[in-house]
């Protein structure tokens, strides 16, 4: 009878213990949820109160950049490296600023300084990065950003086709100085050494036996470029490069040289551009005055390559970047000439490096050149009439 009475009591104790266990588990779970909620609230509060940190770049040694900041770029050491003076650098800086994104934090003047140093010296990315305290990747990005901005903003301002009034002014200046009527400039080309590209490398193999791209420019009587064609493969003939240029297209359409002819020995002669044997229609007779006129062209290319040594040494960049670098150098050189910056004789190119191979005359070019030169000759004397010294 006692065993029967103890059975309900045991069942009651077990039920009570199970209820206590469930209660403790529920309390423990509730405490865990409260802790999680508190942690979430604190995290949200910290997120709201957190302030944006100022981006701090790694402090590296940059002796060259520090010298640039304190104005050493006006020193002869900066000038003889081919870089520009302060007012020209400011003009280049404004061009980059117009194409610069708002989210970029890299120093604007430092971008310009790095790019100018690369264009002027053609030094390796590693050496420039060490001078300015940046990585090689940063040097390459600065160069690309500067050249793209230069070609987009500065080049259209510094290199532009002349209008009718400007053509008359250019022709009058050349005639007054060298006695060449209706001449508005001289044209020539040059080869820039490059690394053989992976595709179509044969097209860039020139007649001297190395890979190159061609730059071609037209210079006025004052030594400033007003037409530029850059990036053609080195195997192309200079006359073919001319025919693929924008200037030739404008001439063919009659939009560049207006109908402003002048009677010379009974023949109406319009504006023209003179060149060497690579351009058969402009193959004028060479005497003292014509040679002196050509000196302006040679000096212009000499200053161009002297200031910007990336045009003289082998360019290890890609073809597209090399094209933008060439156009940027043209625009920067015109900027230097516009501001009348002194050219250091230490930058002169050695004759062995500056020499260009003679271009063979195309078949039938002699007859074509004779027809073009004919109006400039008198009937009694086979020499240009405008070469006579006025009495």
Secondary structure, 3 states (H helix, E strand, C coil): CHHHHHHHHHHHHHHHHHHHHHHHHHHHHHHHHHHHHHHHHHHHHHHHHCCCCCCCCCCCCCHHHHHHHCCHHHCHHHHCCCCCCHHHHHHHHHHHHHCCCCCCCCCHHHHHHHHHHHHHHCCCHHHHHHHHCCCHHHHHHHHHHHHHHHHHHHHHHHCCCCCHHHHHHHHHHHHHHHCCCCEEEEEEEEEEEECCCCCCHHHHECCCCCEEEEEEEEECCCCCEEEEEEEEECCCCHHHHHHCCHHHHHHHHCCCCCCCCEEECCEEECCEEECCCCCHHHCCCCCHHHHHHHHHHHHHHHHHHHHCHHHCCCECCCHHHHHHHHHHHHHHHHHHHHCCCCCCHHHCCCHHHHCCCCCCCCCCHHHHHHHHHHHHECCCCCCEHHHCCCC
